[in-house]
Amino acid sequence: MKFVVILFLLLIVASLGSALFFLMRDKGGGTRTVKALTLRVGLSLVLFLMLMGGFASGLLTTNL
């Protein structure tokens, strides 16, 4: 489960970086920036739901 969380975090950062690249390259005129940011939001939501499900099912625990 830790590998999946780290993978999602890397994908989120990569999507954010590609959005910045498209913003600079297209000068704000294209739709690629919006698509990359939409993908980032979607990945973030999926990660959040997976974390909530992991804690609810007991797959993830805190180290308290």
N, C-alpha and C positions, 0 to 999 in steps of 0.2 A: 504494500500500500504506500510505503514511503517513496518508492521509485515512481509510482504513478503521480503522486503529489508533486515531486520534483520535476517530472516531465511536463506536467501542466503548467507549473511556474515558468519553466523555460520557454514553453510555447507562448505563454502570455507575454513575456518580455520580448520574444522574437516578433510577435504580432505588433507590439507597440513600436519596436524599432522599424519594422517595415512601414508602419503608418507614418512615422517621421520621415523616412526616406521618400515615400510617395508624396508627402506634403511639400518637401523641398524640391523634388523633381518636377511635379505637376504645377507648382506655384498656386496650389489651392483650386485649380480648375477641374480636376478629375474626380472620379468617384472611387478611385482605389483607396484613398485615405479613409473614407467613410466605411468601406467594406472591411478594411484591416481593423479599424476600431470596433466595428460591429463584431467581428470575429473575436477580438480581445474580450469584449463584454460577455459574449457567449461562453467562452472558455472559462472566464472568471465565475460565471454563474454555475456552470457544470462542476467546477472545482469546489465551490461553496456547498453545493448540494451533496457532492460526494463526501466531503468532510462531515457534514451534518449526518448523513447516513452512516458513515463509519463510526462516529461517536455513539449514535443511537443503537447500532447493532453490536457494539463492543469490539469491532475490528481495530479501532483506534482508542488509545487510552492516554490520559495525561500522566506525567511523571511527577506527581506531587507526593 
